[in-house]
């Protein structure tokens, strides 16, 4: 754990004691998902219930983190916060490129690849 991070020790214990993946995701979403991402999270829950893949939650959390980074970058003067926001966005961009390349290598349909991309506008 990182001092000053998003989760306290008690919160991690609460997630560890959760009875289901959905419960863990709900607890984590209370820290990562803003009001604008609530619909995305509900959609991820529905998709998880259909196919059992955790990647749906991962994409929603990554999108939320990227949105926060973009917000920090736009609102901040040239400071360490702006640099950190920029680096996080560049990391997401590289992740998207990897997902596209791996998806193409595995002959996944474009729709499936597009679901996995982290897009922030």
Backbone as a chain_set.jsonl record, in Angstrom:
{"seq": "XXXXXXXXXXXXXXXXXXXXXXXXXXXXXXXXXXXXXXXXXXXXXXXXXXXXXXXXXXXXXXXXXXXXXXXXXXXXXXXXXXXXXXXXXXXXXXXXXXXXXXXXXXXXXXXXXXXXXXXXX", "coords": {"N": [[0.84, -1.186, 0.0], [0.398, 2.244, -0.669], [1.288, 5.127, 1.041], [-1.145, 7.561, 1.607], [-2.688, 6.794, -0.509], [-5.607, 5.629, -2.398], [-7.009, 3.671, -0.977], [-7.696, 2.583, 2.301], [-6.375, 0.483, 4.897], [-8.487, -0.879, 6.197], [-10.477, -0.753, 4.266], [-9.446, -2.364, 2.255], [-9.462, -4.79, 3.621], [-12.203, -5.1, 3.863], [-12.898, -5.513, 1.183], [-11.519, -7.903, 0.771], [-12.988, -9.582, 2.375], [-15.346, -9.792, 1.038], [-18.175, -11.449, -0.44], [-18.547, -11.993, -3.139], [-17.434, -11.424, -6.543], [-18.779, -9.302, -7.694], [-19.461, -7.796, -5.455], [-16.941, -6.979, -4.529], [-16.176, -5.413, -6.712], [-18.113, -3.395, -6.556], [-17.407, -2.144, -4.143], [-14.825, -1.223, -4.788], [-15.512, 0.45, -6.89], [-16.683, 2.594, -5.635], [-14.582, 4.205, -5.012], [-13.172, 4.665, -7.364], [-14.906, 5.253, -9.514], [-16.544, 7.922, -10.985], [-19.511, 10.018, -10.972], [-20.181, 10.259, -13.661], [-19.305, 7.888, -14.695], [-20.933, 5.888, -13.742], [-22.938, 4.641, -15.29], [-21.385, 3.227, -17.126], [-20.196, 1.435, -15.368], [-22.413, -0.047, -14.497], [-23.093, -1.264, -16.898], [-20.808, -2.823, -17.253], [-21.11, -4.591, -15.116], [-23.38, -5.988, -15.956], [-22.41, -7.214, -18.307], [-20.4, -8.781, -17.141], [-21.981, -10.544, -15.647], [-23.086, -11.954, -17.734], [-20.921, -13.215, -19.117], [-18.83, -13.696, -17.315], [-16.284, -12.508, -17.347], [-13.656, -10.651, -16.029], [-12.494, -8.543, -17.258], [-14.224, -6.584, -18.131], [-14.793, -4.951, -15.916], [-12.219, -4.025, -15.471], [-11.707, -2.4, -17.734], [-13.558, -0.328, -17.31], [-12.601, 0.756, -14.885], [-10.061, 1.594, -15.752], [-10.795, 3.492, -17.678], [-12.003, 5.395, -16.009], [-9.819, 6.195, -14.424], [-8.205, 7.302, -16.424], [-9.83, 9.448, -17.216], [-9.758, 10.985, -14.874], [-7.034, 11.602, -14.859], [-6.832, 13.12, -17.201], [-8.458, 15.259, -16.489], [-6.935, 16.343, -14.381], [-4.68, 17.084, -15.831], [-5.722, 19.038, -17.564], [-6.65, 21.025, -15.784], [-4.499, 21.854, -14.303], [-1.615, 23.861, -13.739], [1.614, 23.962, -15.279], [2.925, 21.612, -13.602], [3.987, 19.143, -11.214], [1.745, 17.564, -10.98], [0.46, 17.891, -13.462], [2.354, 16.755, -15.134], [2.359, 14.137, -14.17], [-0.293, 13.425, -14.788], [-0.179, 13.563, -17.592], [1.706, 11.521, -18.103], [0.29, 9.272, -17.193], [-1.815, 9.259, -19.038], [-0.383, 8.782, -21.391], [0.565, 6.243, -20.827], [-1.848, 4.82, -20.884], [-2.445, 5.166, -23.571], [-0.391, 3.694, -24.786], [-1.086, 1.201, -23.789], [-3.513, 0.836, -25.132], [-2.586, 0.61, -27.763], [-1.138, -1.776, -27.538], [-3.257, -3.544, -26.962], [-4.694, -3.427, -29.372], [-2.828, -4.447, -31.207], [-2.348, -7.036, -30.128], [-4.96, -8.04, -30.218], [-5.427, -8.038, -32.995], [-3.473, -9.878, -33.699], [-4.527, -12.157, -32.557], [-6.704, -12.496, -34.09], [-9.143, -11.296, -33.366], [-12.463, -9.957, -33.551], [-13.101, -6.598, -34.669], [-14.993, -5.257, -33.106], [-14.796, -6.482, -30.614], [-12.194, -5.814, -29.898], [-12.475, -3.046, -29.766], [-14.112, -2.786, -27.521], [-12.344, -3.217, -25.441], [-10.654, -1.041, -25.393], [-9.366, 1.936, -23.882], [-10.796, 4.906, -23.881], [-10.729, 8.357, -23.83], [-12.213, 11.482, -23.91]], "CA": [[0.0, 0.0, 0.0], [1.116, 3.511, -0.74], [0.792, 6.134, 1.975], [-1.907, 8.602, 0.933], [-3.382, 6.234, -1.661], [-7.071, 5.658, -2.385], [-7.594, 2.671, -0.095], [-7.165, 2.369, 3.647], [-6.233, -0.932, 5.246], [-9.82, -1.413, 6.499], [-11.216, -0.9, 3.014], [-8.92, -3.562, 1.593], [-9.988, -5.93, 4.371], [-13.613, -5.218, 3.494], [-12.938, -6.146, -0.136], [-11.065, -9.285, 0.912], [-14.063, -10.334, 3.015], [-16.553, -9.78, 0.2], [-18.662, -12.783, -0.811], [-18.575, -12.202, -4.581], [-16.682, -10.488, -7.373], [-19.605, -8.112, -7.859], [-19.36, -7.018, -4.225], [-15.613, -6.35, -4.552], [-16.218, -4.372, -7.737], [-18.918, -2.283, -6.036], [-16.606, -1.44, -3.144], [-13.762, -0.517, -5.516], [-16.095, 1.498, -7.73], [-16.988, 3.77, -4.82], [-13.377, 5.029, -4.967], [-12.647, 4.934, -8.689], [-15.884, 5.64, -10.52], [-17.265, 9.176, -10.736], [-20.924, 9.947, -11.368], [-20.284, 10.083, -15.115], [-18.96, 6.517, -15.045], [-21.866, 4.929, -13.114], [-23.594, 3.873, -16.352], [-20.381, 2.289, -17.636], [-20.019, 0.383, -14.367], [-23.598, -0.906, -14.555], [-22.952, -2.053, -18.12], [-19.762, -3.814, -16.998], [-21.71, -5.613, -14.253], [-24.263, -6.805, -16.782], [-21.559, -8.043, -19.174], [-19.762, -9.777, -16.286], [-22.984, -11.558, -15.331], [-23.315, -12.765, -18.931], [-19.799, -14.062, -19.542], [-17.901, -13.968, -16.223], [-14.954, -11.957, -17.594], [-13.336, -9.493, -15.199], [-11.958, -7.461, -18.086], [-15.224, -5.52, -18.25], [-14.544, -4.042, -14.799], [-10.899, -3.439, -15.686], [-11.831, -1.32, -18.714], [-14.271, 0.785, -16.67], [-11.686, 1.385, -13.934], [-9.028, 2.282, -16.523], [-11.422, 4.692, -18.253], [-12.193, 6.361, -14.935], [-8.494, 6.708, -14.079], [-7.772, 8.158, -17.527], [-10.611, 10.681, -17.132], [-9.204, 11.779, -13.773], [-5.733, 12.101, -15.296], [-7.086, 14.186, -18.171], [-8.973, 16.396, -15.722], [-5.779, 16.909, -13.696], [-3.827, 17.705, -16.839], [-6.377, 20.244, -18.084], [-6.869, 22.027, -14.734], [-3.271, 22.141, -13.584], [-0.52, 24.594, -14.378], [2.717, 23.036, -15.492], [3.408, 21.195, -12.292], [4.189, 17.691, -11.132], [0.437, 16.952, -11.233], [0.233, 17.875, -14.908], [3.282, 15.779, -15.705], [1.855, 12.807, -13.795], [-1.486, 13.187, -15.604], [0.277, 13.298, -18.956], [2.324, 10.193, -18.133], [-0.763, 8.266, -17.076], [-2.52, 9.202, -20.324], [0.516, 8.133, -22.355], [0.556, 4.822, -20.485], [-3.101, 4.272, -21.418], [-2.319, 5.142, -25.03], [0.448, 2.53, -25.115], [-1.911, 0.03, -23.501], [-4.465, 0.689, -26.242], [-1.848, 0.101, -28.926], [-0.87, -3.201, -27.274], [-4.517, -4.28, -27.099], [-5.017, -3.523, -30.793], [-1.878, -5.371, -31.844], [-2.624, -8.401, -29.661], [-6.263, -8.428, -30.755], [-5.237, -8.362, -34.416], [-2.693, -11.118, -33.736], [-5.41, -13.267, -32.176], [-7.815, -12.461, -35.054], [-10.388, -10.909, -32.709], [-13.229, -8.981, -34.334], [-12.859, -5.202, -34.297], [-15.919, -4.87, -32.04], [-14.247, -6.999, -29.357], [-11.022, -4.996, -29.593], [-12.958, -1.712, -29.385], [-14.638, -2.878, -26.142], [-11.234, -3.239, -24.497], [-9.872, 0.189, -25.449], [-9.628, 3.005, -22.924], [-10.938, 6.123, -24.681], [-11.098, 9.525, -23.039], [-12.333, 12.618, -24.828]], "C": [[0.881, 1.244, 0.0], [0.464, 4.494, 0.222], [0.068, 7.227, 1.203], [-2.649, 8.106, -0.3], [-4.896, 6.267, -1.481], [-7.684, 4.736, -1.341], [-6.899, 2.647, 1.258], [-7.111, 0.86, 3.899], [-7.595, -1.581, 5.495], [-10.636, -1.644, 5.233], [-10.739, -2.131, 2.239], [-9.401, -4.827, 2.296], [-11.453, -6.181, 4.029], [-13.749, -5.897, 2.127], [-12.522, -7.614, -0.054], [-12.152, -10.164, 1.532], [-15.348, -10.397, 2.203], [-16.892, -11.194, -0.256], [-18.601, -13.06, -2.308], [-17.729, -11.152, -5.29], [-17.466, -9.192, -7.529], [-19.501, -7.198, -6.646], [-18.013, -6.292, -4.147], [-15.603, -5.195, -5.547], [-17.016, -3.164, -7.261], [-18.131, -1.467, -5.019], [-15.524, -0.619, -3.837], [-14.327, 0.638, -6.332], [-16.411, 2.757, -6.932], [-15.782, 4.704, -4.714], [-12.915, 5.474, -6.345], [-13.636, 5.552, -9.664], [-16.585, 6.928, -10.109], [-18.713, 8.997, -11.182], [-21.083, 9.705, -12.859], [-19.994, 8.646, -15.535], [-19.899, 5.469, -14.471], [-22.564, 4.062, -14.154], [-22.653, 2.842, -16.949], [-20.211, 1.119, -16.67], [-21.198, -0.576, -14.376], [-23.551, -1.804, -15.788], [-21.909, -3.147, -17.934], [-20.291, -4.943, -16.108], [-22.587, -6.558, -15.068], [-23.45, -7.738, -17.683], [-20.855, -9.131, -18.37], [-20.73, -10.893, -15.944], [-23.247, -12.478, -16.511], [-22.165, -13.722, -19.224], [-18.734, -14.33, -18.473], [-16.49, -13.429, -16.416], [-14.743, -10.678, -16.784], [-12.849, -8.305, -16.018], [-12.952, -6.322, -18.257], [-15.042, -4.484, -17.137], [-13.219, -3.305, -15.004], [-10.977, -2.24, -16.645], [-12.517, -0.109, -18.091], [-13.356, 1.51, -15.685], [-10.587, 2.155, -14.663], [-9.586, 3.557, -17.154], [-11.576, 5.783, -17.192], [-10.861, 6.998, -14.542], [-7.984, 7.653, -15.164], [-8.523, 9.482, -17.517], [-10.077, 11.593, -16.025], [-7.855, 12.367, -14.158], [-5.898, 13.251, -16.276], [-7.592, 15.441, -17.464], [-7.818, 17.101, -15.005], [-4.898, 17.661, -14.674], [-4.426, 19.016, -17.331], [-6.47, 21.363, -17.045], [-5.587, 22.532, -14.087], [-2.335, 23.015, -14.408], [0.586, 23.57, -14.621], [3.359, 22.71, -14.145], [3.615, 19.692, -12.329], [2.88, 16.957, -11.376], [0.135, 16.847, -12.712], [1.129, 16.84, -15.585], [2.809, 14.364, -15.395], [0.615, 12.462, -14.608], [-1.121, 12.841, -17.029], [0.876, 11.899, -19.069], [1.289, 9.083, -18.025], [-1.546, 8.129, -18.378], [-1.669, 8.527, -21.394], [0.585, 6.624, -22.093], [-0.707, 4.151, -21.018], [-3.044, 4.165, -22.938], [-1.48, 3.943, -25.477], [-0.313, 1.227, -24.853], [-2.915, -0.227, -24.613], [-3.774, 0.123, -27.48], [-1.548, -1.386, -28.746], [-2.133, -4.047, -27.461], [-4.898, -4.459, -28.568], [-4.11, -4.539, -31.478], [-2.149, -6.809, -31.425], [-3.959, -8.917, -30.189], [-6.169, -8.816, -32.213], [-4.478, -9.677, -34.555], [-3.531, -12.341, -33.402], [-6.652, -13.343, -33.069], [-9.156, -12.194, -34.375], [-11.139, -9.933, -33.602], [-12.995, -7.566, -33.799], [-13.765, -4.751, -33.157], [-15.383, -5.296, -30.676], [-13.028, -6.177, -28.929], [-11.477, -3.621, -29.101], [-13.51, -1.695, -27.962], [-13.536, -2.74, -25.112], [-10.451, -1.927, -24.438], [-10.323, 1.192, -24.41], [-9.619, 4.302, -23.713], [-11.441, 7.253, -23.811], [-11.129, 10.716, -23.971], [-12.335, 13.943, -24.176]], "O": [[1.959, 1.271, 0.594], [-0.754, 4.67, 0.219], [0.614, 7.765, 0.239], [-3.185, 8.911, -1.062], [-5.404, 6.861, -0.53], [-8.787, 5.005, -0.865], [-5.671, 2.687, 1.344], [-7.736, 0.075, 3.186], [-7.835, -2.705, 5.055], [-11.393, -2.61, 5.14], [-11.542, -2.848, 1.641], [-9.711, -5.824, 1.643], [-11.889, -7.327, 3.919], [-14.612, -6.754, 1.939], [-13.1, -8.467, -0.727], [-12.224, -11.359, 1.243], [-16.332, -10.994, 2.641], [-16.006, -12.03, -0.437], [-18.602, -14.22, -2.72], [-17.36, -10.131, -4.71], [-16.888, -8.106, -7.501], [-19.458, -5.975, -6.784], [-17.952, -5.13, -3.748], [-15.078, -4.121, -5.252], [-16.634, -2.026, -7.535], [-18.182, -0.237, -5.032], [-15.328, 0.551, -3.509], [-13.692, 1.686, -6.453], [-16.411, 3.859, -7.48], [-15.939, 5.873, -4.362], [-12.329, 6.548, -6.484], [-13.235, 6.303, -10.554], [-17.151, 7.016, -9.02], [-19.087, 7.947, -11.705], [-22.015, 9.02, -13.281], [-20.396, 8.229, -16.621], [-19.688, 4.275, -14.686], [-22.763, 2.869, -13.927], [-23.06, 1.719, -17.245], [-20.096, -0.034, -17.086], [-21.01, -1.788, -14.274], [-23.929, -2.974, -15.721], [-22.096, -4.271, -18.399], [-19.961, -6.111, -16.318], [-22.54, -7.775, -14.89], [-23.771, -8.921, -17.804], [-20.718, -10.263, -18.835], [-20.352, -12.064, -15.947], [-23.592, -13.645, -16.326], [-22.387, -14.891, -19.539], [-17.821, -15.122, -18.71], [-15.577, -13.855, -15.709], [-15.546, -9.748, -16.848], [-12.8, -7.182, -15.516], [-12.541, -5.189, -18.508], [-15.126, -3.281, -17.386], [-13.118, -2.106, -14.74], [-10.38, -1.195, -16.388], [-12.095, 1.024, -18.325], [-13.334, 2.74, -15.651], [-10.219, 3.251, -14.24], [-8.916, 4.59, -17.161], [-11.307, 6.955, -17.455], [-10.788, 8.212, -14.349], [-7.395, 8.69, -14.858], [-7.932, 10.529, -17.779], [-9.957, 12.805, -16.204], [-7.561, 13.513, -13.817], [-5.182, 14.249, -16.19], [-7.195, 16.555, -17.807], [-7.738, 18.329, -15.025], [-4.424, 18.757, -14.373], [-3.706, 20.001, -17.496], [-6.377, 22.538, -17.402], [-5.606, 23.546, -13.389], [-2.284, 22.907, -15.633], [0.471, 22.422, -14.193], [4.212, 23.439, -13.638], [3.435, 19.054, -13.367], [2.884, 15.851, -11.916], [-0.389, 15.833, -13.172], [0.7, 16.138, -16.5], [2.853, 13.49, -16.261], [0.477, 11.33, -15.071], [-1.693, 11.921, -17.614], [0.588, 11.173, -20.02], [1.405, 8.06, -18.701], [-1.901, 7.021, -18.78], [-2.192, 7.776, -22.217], [0.656, 5.829, -23.03], [-0.645, 3.04, -21.544], [-3.533, 3.197, -23.521], [-1.83, 3.261, -26.441], [-0.191, 0.267, -25.614], [-3.143, -1.375, -24.996], [-4.322, -0.743, -28.162], [-1.685, -2.167, -29.687], [-2.083, -5.129, -28.045], [-5.372, -5.525, -28.962], [-4.576, -5.388, -32.238], [-2.178, -7.706, -32.268], [-4.078, -10.085, -30.561], [-6.762, -9.81, -32.632], [-4.793, -10.493, -35.421], [-3.273, -13.434, -33.906], [-7.544, -14.157, -32.83], [-10.176, -12.775, -34.745], [-10.519, -9.161, -34.333], [-12.725, -7.377, -32.612], [-13.351, -3.943, -32.326], [-15.502, -4.557, -29.698], [-12.852, -5.882, -27.747], [-10.93, -3.093, -28.133], [-13.387, -0.685, -27.269], [-13.763, -2.206, -24.026], [-9.66, -1.728, -23.516], [-11.508, 1.29, -24.094], [-8.565, 4.753, -24.163], [-12.461, 7.122, -23.134], [-10.19, 10.941, -24.735], [-12.432, 14.965, -24.856]]}, "num_chains": 1, "name": "protein.A"}
